[in-house]
Amino acid sequence: MATVISLTPLAACGGSSGSSDSNSLQMWTFKQSHVAGLRNAAAEFKKETGITVKIEAYGPDDAYTTKVQAAAKTHDLPDVLETHSDGEDLVLGATGIAKNISADVGSDWSSLYQKGVQTSGTVTDAKYTESLPADSKTHGVQKGQRFSVPFTSGTFGIVMANKKMLAAAGITKPPATWEEFLADLKATTAKDPKNGGVSLGLKVKATGLTWVLQPLAFAELGKTKYQALFGKDASQNFASPDGVKVLGQYAQLQPYWMPGTQTLDIDTADQAFAQGKSAWDVGGTFTLAFLKQNGMNPDDVMAFGLPAPENGAVPQRALGPLALTGLTVTSTSQHPDNAEKWMKFLAGQKVASKFAKDATDVPATELGADTASVMGPTIADMLKAFVGTPDTTYDPSDNTFRPPTYDQDSMGEVLADLTPLNQKSVAQTATGMAKLNNSFWATSK
């Protein structure tokens, strides 16, 4: 869910950027939880190369966006930016802020990353097509350009649970199916009606759609029928029996939402869970680091992929990883070679392993067979959700089957009326989502 930065083109702007010292670099990040790990890596980088890297964090996302905007206007950007992958990085490339590094990232570098994210930051055919409209935030990019390399990876649809609160309700292991998940929710809310429910940042309406409904629908229907929900055929879209069925399954969560969850954004929903105001929290692999930052011990968290319906088409559905954040060289950096050397250093297995421990986050680097021992049991449990085949893996980055003008926020608004707002029935919601999807197809013509 990329932060989009709207800036005027920076090409040929001149001026200084980053550090003027050839043995010094500046890097900015929007993730406070990454600072300690980055600074530890910078200390090792200096020992190895003699180059100092100064790390600064600016958050939350809106503040980071403002900081980058202001620095771009005054030509005072750092050498390296951590960005949202395959969205914000391409916007920075389109505006001339990010350097095209396609010629510099060879197979010796890209092969260090997990297979699913090795080309992240690249203008693919699909990304180029999205850039063509004059009002596109990435208008002006060219096929094959690359504006970032992956830094962290992960996925959405990861459920966090408070082990102590679950134990009080007699629950000691993750639910294996959607039905068991609902039964466990019922047990925790019965034990603690006020704090036993599930939190999710539903103020951001698309979270319910993309983090829960879509992986649930994929598991229930299988890949082909799931994709058909977003197609033109009325016999297979959300108004069809298949669509009504999966919406009915999603609506089963209604009794178990944490009170007021529809008013919480993603961070405040996670904070509520860390504060014991909910027994369950739906997020992503990135959530654990934020919980730790807010005082929760990762060892007190049970983490697992959103479970699939027992009798669904894909009962062992996996969740596909995608690049979440990337590293970008600013086009005005006076030391781009050193900046790239730093970025490649971070991709090394030993360095990435240490960062994973320091940041409680999943690096994009392929860590091999020792992943569990490197990253700890809670993260290792989350990564079990990645195990699957192409046919059994829900890929959150695949939008090829949706209409070109599809807008997930608008679709999420319709879904929110079903739950948590409880203002529309399943049938009404199915009709509304089908109608909206049809309008996207009509507009795409």
C-alpha positions in Angstrom: 0.0 0.0 0.0 2.4 2.5 -1.3 2.7 6.1 -0.2 2.4 8.2 -3.4 4.5 11.3 -3.6 3.5 14.1 -6.0 6.4 16.2 -7.1 7.5 18.2 -10.1 10.3 16.7 -12.1 13.8 17.0 -10.7 15.7 16.4 -13.8 18.7 18.6 -14.4 18.1 20.4 -11.1 21.8 20.5 -10.1 22.6 21.5 -6.5 24.1 19.3 -3.7 22.7 16.2 -2.2 23.7 13.6 0.3 27.2 14.0 1.7 30.0 16.0 0.1 32.6 13.7 1.7 33.5 10.8 -0.5 33.9 8.6 2.6 30.4 9.5 3.9 26.8 8.7 2.9 23.4 9.8 4.2 20.3 7.5 4.3 16.7 8.2 5.3 14.1 5.7 6.3 10.4 6.0 7.3 10.6 2.9 9.6 11.9 3.7 13.1 12.1 -0.1 13.7 14.8 -0.3 11.0 17.1 2.3 12.5 19.0 0.1 15.0 19.6 -2.6 12.5 20.7 -0.2 9.8 23.1 1.5 12.2 24.6 -1.8 13.2 25.1 -2.7 9.6 26.6 0.8 8.9 29.2 0.1 11.6 30.2 -3.1 9.9 30.2 -1.4 6.5 32.6 1.2 7.8 35.0 -1.4 9.1 35.0 -3.1 5.7 35.1 -0.1 3.4 36.0 3.0 5.5 32.7 4.6 4.4 30.5 6.1 7.1 26.7 5.9 6.6 24.5 8.2 8.7 21.0 6.9 9.2 18.0 9.1 9.9 14.3 8.2 10.4 11.4 10.5 9.7 7.9 9.2 10.5 5.1 8.4 10.2 4.7 8.0 6.4 3.1 11.4 5.9 6.0 13.2 7.7 8.5 11.2 5.6 6.7 12.2 2.4 6.8 15.9 3.5 10.5 15.6 4.3 11.3 14.1 0.9 9.2 16.7 -0.9 10.9 19.6 0.9 14.4 18.2 0.3 13.7 17.6 -3.4 12.8 21.3 -3.8 15.9 22.5 -2.0 18.2 19.9 -3.6 19.1 18.5 -0.2 18.2 14.9 -0.5 20.3 12.1 1.1 22.2 9.5 -1.0 19.8 6.6 -0.3 16.1 6.5 0.5 14.1 3.6 1.9 10.9 3.5 -0.1 7.7 1.5 -0.6 8.5 -1.0 -3.2 6.9 -1.0 -6.7 5.0 2.1 -6.1 6.7 5.0 -4.4 10.1 4.0 -5.9 8.6 4.3 -9.4 7.0 7.7 -8.6 10.5 8.9 -7.4 11.9 7.6 -10.7 9.2 9.4 -12.8 9.9 12.7 -11.0 13.6 12.4 -11.5 14.4 11.9 -7.8 15.5 8.3 -8.1 18.5 7.2 -10.2 17.9 4.5 -12.9 20.1 1.7 -11.6 19.1 -1.0 -14.2 22.6 -1.1 -15.7 24.2 -1.5 -12.3 22.2 -4.4 -10.8 23.6 -7.5 -12.4 22.7 -11.1 -11.7 25.4 -11.3 -9.0 23.4 -8.7 -7.1 19.8 -9.6 -7.9 20.4 -13.3 -7.1 21.0 -12.5 -3.5 17.3 -11.9 -3.1 14.3 -14.2 -2.8 13.2 -15.4 -6.2 9.8 -13.7 -5.9 11.3 -10.2 -5.4 14.5 -10.2 -7.5 13.1 -7.8 -10.1 11.3 -5.5 -7.6 11.7 -1.8 -8.5 11.8 -2.5 -12.2 9.4 -1.0 -14.8 7.8 -4.1 -16.1 5.4 -4.2 -19.1 2.4 -4.0 -16.7 4.0 -1.1 -14.8 4.7 0.7 -18.0 1.1 0.4 -19.2 -0.1 1.8 -15.8 2.2 4.8 -16.4 0.9 5.8 -19.8 -2.1 8.0 -18.7 -1.0 11.6 -18.4 -2.3 11.8 -14.9 -0.5 8.7 -13.7 2.0 9.3 -10.8 4.6 7.3 -12.7 4.0 8.9 -16.1 7.3 9.2 -18.0 9.1 6.0 -16.8 10.4 3.7 -19.5 10.3 -0.1 -19.8 13.3 -1.8 -18.2 14.3 1.1 -15.9 14.9 0.2 -12.3 14.6 2.6 -9.4 15.2 0.4 -6.4 16.3 -3.0 -5.1 14.3 -4.9 -2.5 15.2 -4.5 1.2 12.3 -6.1 3.2 9.7 -8.6 2.0 6.6 -10.1 3.4 2.9 -10.4 2.9 -0.5 -9.4 4.3 -3.0 -11.7 5.9 -0.9 -12.7 8.8 -2.8 -13.1 12.1 -1.2 -12.2 15.4 -2.6 -13.6 18.6 -1.8 -12.9 22.3 -0.7 -16.2 23.7 -1.7 -15.4 27.3 -5.2 -14.3 26.3 -5.6 -17.4 24.2 -4.4 -19.7 26.9 -7.0 -18.2 29.3 -9.6 -19.3 26.8 -8.1 -22.8 26.5 -6.4 -22.2 23.1 -2.7 -23.3 22.8 -2.2 -23.7 19.1 -3.0 -21.8 15.9 -6.3 -22.6 14.2 -5.8 -25.0 11.2 -9.0 -23.9 9.4 -11.3 -20.8 9.0 -13.9 -22.7 11.0 -11.4 -23.3 13.8 -10.4 -19.6 13.7 -14.1 -18.5 14.1 -14.5 -21.0 17.0 -11.4 -19.6 18.7 -12.6 -16.1 18.3 -15.9 -17.1 19.9 -13.9 -18.6 22.8 -11.8 -15.5 23.5 -14.7 -13.1 23.2 -16.7 -15.3 25.6 -13.8 -15.3 28.1 -13.3 -11.5 27.7 -16.2 -9.8 25.9 -14.4 -6.4 26.0 -10.9 -7.4 24.9 -11.2 -10.8 23.4 -12.0 -9.8 19.8 -9.9 -9.1 16.7 -8.5 -5.8 15.6 -7.7 -4.6 12.1 -7.1 -1.1 10.7 -10.5 -0.9 9.1 -10.5 2.9 8.9 -8.3 2.0 5.9 -11.2 0.3 4.1 -9.1 -1.7 1.7 -7.5 -3.7 4.5 -10.6 -5.9 5.1 -10.7 -6.5 1.3 -7.1 -7.2 0.6 -5.9 -8.7 3.9 -8.9 -11.0 4.7 -11.6 -11.3 2.0 -9.3 -11.9 -1.0 -7.0 -14.6 0.5 -10.2 -16.2 2.0 -11.9 -16.2 -1.4 -8.8 -17.6 -3.1 -8.8 -20.5 -0.6 -12.5 -21.2 -0.9 -12.9 -20.9 -4.7 -9.4 -21.7 -6.1 -7.4 -19.4 -8.3 -9.6 -19.4 -11.5 -12.9 -18.8 -9.7 -11.4 -16.2 -7.4 -10.1 -14.2 -10.3 -13.5 -14.5 -12.0 -15.0 -12.5 -9.1 -13.4 -9.4 -10.7 -14.3 -10.3 -14.3 -17.0 -9.3 -16.6 -19.1 -12.5 -16.5 -22.1 -11.9 -14.2 -22.5 -15.6 -13.6 -19.1 -15.6 -11.9 -18.7 -12.2 -10.3 -19.4 -11.1 -6.8 -23.2 -11.2 -7.4 -22.9 -14.9 -8.3 -23.4 -17.8 -5.9 -19.6 -18.0 -5.5 -19.4 -14.3 -4.6 -22.3 -14.5 -2.2 -20.7 -17.6 -0.5 -17.3 -15.9 0.2 -19.0 -12.7 1.4 -21.1 -14.8 3.8 -17.9 -16.4 5.2 -16.3 -13.0 5.6 -19.4 -11.6 7.4 -19.0 -14.3 10.0 -16.4 -12.1 11.6 -19.0 -9.5 12.5 -19.5 -10.5 16.2 -15.8 -10.6 16.9 -14.4 -7.2 15.8 -12.8 -5.2 18.6 -15.2 -2.4 19.6 -14.4 0.7 17.4 -12.1 -1.1 15.1 -13.7 0.7 12.1 -12.2 4.0 13.5 -8.6 2.6 13.7 -5.9 3.0 11.1 -3.3 0.2 10.7 -0.9 1.5 13.4 -3.6 2.2 16.0 -5.1 -1.2 15.5 -1.7 -2.8 16.1 -1.2 -0.6 19.1 -4.6 -1.7 20.5 -3.5 -5.3 20.2 -0.1 -4.5 21.9 -2.0 -2.9 24.7 -4.2 -5.9 25.3 -7.4 -4.4 23.9 -7.8 -7.3 21.5 -6.7 -10.9 21.6 -6.2 -11.1 17.8 -4.8 -8.7 15.2 -4.7 -9.0 11.4 -1.7 -7.5 9.7 1.4 -8.7 7.9 4.9 -10.0 8.4 5.9 -6.4 9.1 3.5 -6.1 12.1 5.7 -8.0 14.6 8.4 -5.3 14.5 5.8 -2.6 15.2 4.4 -4.6 18.1 7.9 -4.9 19.6 8.4 -1.2 19.1 5.3 -0.7 21.1 6.4 -2.8 24.0 5.2 -6.3 23.2 7.5 -9.3 23.5 7.5 -11.2 20.2 7.7 -14.4 22.2 4.2 -13.6 23.6 2.8 -13.6 20.1 1.4 -16.5 18.2 1.6 -15.8 14.4 0.2 -17.6 11.5 -1.3 -17.1 8.0 -5.0 -16.5 7.7 -6.4 -20.0 7.7 -8.4 -21.5 4.8 -11.9 -23.0 4.9 -11.7 -26.7 5.6 -13.7 -27.8 2.5 -12.5 -25.0 0.2 -10.8 -25.6 -3.1 -7.3 -24.8 -1.6 -7.4 -26.0 2.0 -3.6 -25.5 2.2 -3.4 -22.1 0.6 -0.1 -20.2 0.9 0.4 -16.5 0.9 2.9 -15.2 -1.7 5.7 -12.9 -0.6 6.3 -9.5 -2.2 8.8 -6.7 -1.8 7.6 -4.3 0.9 10.3 -1.7 1.1 13.3 -1.0 -1.2 16.4 1.1 -1.4 16.8 3.9 -3.9 19.8 6.0 -4.9 18.8 9.6 -5.3 19.7 11.1 -8.7 21.5 14.0 -7.1 23.8 11.8 -4.9 27.4 12.9 -5.3 28.6 9.3 -4.5 26.2 6.9 -6.3 28.8 4.2 -6.6 29.3 4.2 -2.8 25.5 4.3 -2.3 25.1 1.2 -4.5 28.0 -0.5 -2.7 26.1 0.1 0.6 22.8 -1.2 -0.8 24.5 -4.4 -2.1 26.3 -4.8 1.3 22.8 -4.8 3.0 21.8 -7.6 0.6 24.5 -10.0 1.8 23.3 -13.0 3.7 25.3 -12.4 6.9 24.3 -8.7 7.1 20.7 -9.4 6.3 20.5 -12.1 9.0 21.8 -9.7 11.6 19.4 -7.0 10.4 16.5 -9.5 10.7 17.3 -10.1 14.3 17.8 -6.4 15.1 14.7 -5.2 13.4 12.4 -8.2 13.9 11.6 -7.9 10.2 11.9 -10.1 7.1 14.7 -9.1 4.8 14.4 -9.6 1.0 17.6 -11.5 1.0 17.4 -15.3 0.6 18.6 -16.6 3.9 18.5 -20.3 3.0 17.9 -23.3 5.2 18.9 -21.4 8.4 16.0 -19.0 8.2 14.2 -20.2 11.4 17.3 -20.1 13.5 18.3 -16.7 12.2 15.0 -15.0 12.6 13.5 -16.6 15.7 10.5 -18.8 16.2 7.7 -16.2 15.8 8.9 -14.9 12.4 9.7 -18.5 11.3 6.1 -19.4 12.1 4.9 -16.5 9.9 7.1 -17.6 7.0 5.4 -21.0 7.0 2.6 -19.2 5.3 4.9 -18.8 2.2 5.1 -22.6 1.6 3.0 -23.6 -1.4 2.9 -24.2 -5.2 2.0 -21.6 -7.9 -1.5 -23.0 -8.0 -2.0 -22.9 -4.2 -0.4 -19.5 -3.5 -2.4 -16.3 -3.3 -0.3 -13.6 -4.9 -1.2 -10.2 -3.5 0.7 -8.4 -6.2 -1.2 -10.0 -9.1 -3.6 -7.5 -10.6 -3.7 -8.7 -14.1 -7.2 -10.1 -13.9 -8.8 -6.9 -12.6 -10.1 -4.0 -14.8 -7.3 -1.4 -15.5 -9.2 1.3 -13.6 -9.9 -0.9 -10.6 -9.8 0.9 -7.3 -9.4 -1.2 -4.2 -10.4 1.7 -1.8 -13.8 2.1 -3.5 -14.4 -1.6 -3.4 -13.3 -1.7 0.3 -15.9 1.0 1.1 -18.7 -1.2 -0.2 -17.4 -4.2 1.7 -17.2 -2.2 5.0 -21.0 -1.6 4.9 -21.3 -5.4 5.3 -18.8 -5.7 8.1 -17.8 -4.1 10.5 -20.5 -1.4 9.9 -23.3 -4.0 9.5 -25.4 -1.7 7.4 -25.9 -3.9 4.3 -26.7 -7.6 3.9 -24.6 -10.1 2.1 -26.8 -10.0 -0.9 -26.8 -6.2 -1.0 -23.0 -6.1 -0.7 -22.6 -8.7 -3.4 -24.7 -6.6 -5.8 -22.9 -3.4 -4.9 -19.5 -4.9 -5.4 -20.5 -6.4 -8.8 -22.0 -3.1 -9.9 -18.9 -1.2 -8.9 -16.6 -3.7 -10.6 -18.7 -3.5 -13.8 -18.3 0.3 -13.7 -14.5 -0.2 -13.6 -14.6 -2.4 -16.7 -16.9 0.2 -18.5 -14.5 3.0 -17.7 -11.5 0.9 -18.9 -13.0 0.9 -22.4 
